[in-house]
Amino acid sequence: MARINREAKLLDMGGDIRLTLATLRVKGLRPAGVKINWPDIVMDREDLAWLRESDGVLPPPTADAIARLDIVLGWPVMIDDLRHRNVVNKRMIVNPYSGKYRWEWRSLGRLLGIDHKTAQAWHRQACGALAKKIGRT
């Protein structure tokens, strides 16, 4: 079990990768710049609890954090099974304020039409495959 946990932590590279991804600034995405392509407001119960106006603004990530993010975001491409890659990519999305995963295991299972235990197994298998491919086992 310790080996599996160690492999799962490889995607994290110190714990700040998901936070870096969540706080990365997007330039030029404003209603004036998007015009008619501004996305519709999604009124889903889960989306309503995601971010709040009162959460404030987190500082942008450092250059070092962005460099580590670039390294880690290249890893999922090495996962051969697209289903496993999808699970890994969705689990990288977290709320920058609470640290809560956007896709909890049960929600992810419902989204993909599989059992949540299967989603967890795919994630473990993907982390194991990545650990072998990047040579850190």
Secondary structure, DSSP 8 states (H G I E B T S, - for coil): -HHHHHHHHHTTTTTTHHHHHHH---TT-SHHHHGGG-------HHHHTT--GGG-------HHHHHHHHHHHTSGGG---HHHHHHHHHHT-B-TTT--BSS-HHHHHHHHTS-HHHHHHHHHHHHHHHHHHTT--
